[in-house]
Amino acid sequence: MEEDRGTRAPRPGRGTPRAYDLYTGDVARAYARWPTPTTIISDGAYGVRGFHGDTTGPEGLVEWYRPHVQAWSAAAHPSTTLWVWNTEVGWATIHPLLVEHGWEYVQTITWDKGIAHVAGNVNGKTIRRFPVVSEVCVLYQRRFAIDTPDGPMPVRRWLRHEWVRSGLPLYRANEACGVRNAATRKYLTQDWLWYWPPGEMFEKLATYANERGARTGWPYFSLDGETVVTAKEWDGLRYRWNHQHGLTNIWHRGPLHDDERLKGTLRRAAPRVYKPTAGSSAHLNQKPLEFMERLVRAVTEPGDVVWEPFGGLASGSVAAVALGRRAYVAERDKGFAKLARERLRVADATADPAAEEAAVPAEHHRRAATQEAP
Ligand SMILES: C[S@@+](CC[C@H](N)C(=O)[O-])C[C@H]1O[C@@H](n2cnc3c(N)ncnc32)[C@H](O)[C@@H]1O
């Protein structure tokens, strides 16, 4: 099968020089060659016959996704995130499959396409529901449980378990962190006020417990029973989040405008397209680039690895390349892959990774260094 690799010059210390890697064929054959993903953008089957190979209803979705979810889970780092595009019912159908494979729900973004999306699409006499003008994009993180002699524990329970095991009273966590009462209240509480301690605070707790806790249970705050987790390692276990002010989990914008859509291939893009004309969309599922950019920006930094297993026109990867990330994308339809390749080439040629790199705070670079693929 065909491959196409972008050619950007290597960034110092950031691993592979490729801006993108497009595989034309079944992604099942590409997964093993791709490096550990920082994030995965899935825009696969919807159960609406949206492309050749899509299922005809939500019933077939679990089996459609199963091998992919298994591959993603096997490749993921504890800090890997997953974005899942789908209809509401499509996502609800595959959610248990994701949970079964260690993915933990974070949030749902709803794309509200607005009333314009209804026009001409709905016969109010025949449907018995409100017209659907939305899609969802759902964020998952890896479920993080720590193996202990007392069984696997979620992070929140483990932090308190380690502190209690050291024999130190809870309030001394404040002294350990150099704060008045915030450490006990935030990091060792078991209620919803709990916070994931930043690396610096984690290390303070760990150092204090190991220096002043009971000698019998040493080491405290260790994942392998031998070494104590450092601040860097701790931060590297968590997914990145680059906050974008002004954005909520509801994204309003109409479907793609005419000039944004790729057209004119005269191919049947999906089983439900009968007679394509020059004005027909090349792909029915092309996503807005600005949305893909938001997803990529939120959870990755320049140089990070973005997987897009169901490429279509590779909108997620085009966004990733434009933002200086490394995209790994597959598309099994040769016609779509050809269009995707051209988009990727242009994105690579016009990207300005230096500008993106400059926008990243130095603190994030330190964290990125601890999260590189093994
Ligand atoms: C919903 S579309 C993706 C659209 C894309 N997000 C965009 O903006 O253009 C899904 C695509 O995945 C492709 N696909 C489905 N299964 C695949 C597989 N196993 N390997 C590679 N591509 C696959 C389909 O051919 C289809 O083009």
The ligand as a Gaussian input file, in Angstrom:
#p B3LYP/6-31G(d) Opt

LIG

0 1
 C      -16.209000       9.944000       8.644000
 S      -15.003000       9.837000       7.432000
 C      -13.735000      10.929000       7.988000
 C      -13.878000      12.333000       7.474000
 C      -12.744000      13.229000       7.913000
 N      -12.831000      13.539000       9.316000
 C      -12.686000      14.527000       7.142000
 O      -12.786000      15.611000       7.712000
 O      -12.525000      14.439000       5.924000
 C      -14.333000       8.246000       7.690000
 C      -13.312000       7.794000       6.675000
 O      -12.622000       6.668000       7.195000
 C      -12.285000       5.781000       6.146000
 N      -12.093000       4.453000       6.757000
 C      -13.020000       3.675000       7.323000
 N      -12.475000       2.558000       7.811000
 C      -11.151000       2.628000       7.566000
 C      -10.043000       1.772000       7.838000
 N      -10.187000       0.605000       8.481000
 N       -8.811000       2.177000       7.462000
 C       -8.634000       3.359000       6.819000
 N       -9.646000       4.208000       6.522000
 C      -10.891000       3.858000       6.901000
 C      -13.470000       5.874000       5.211000
 O      -13.108000       5.511000       3.892000
 C      -13.877000       7.346000       5.352000
 O      -13.331000       8.125000       4.320000

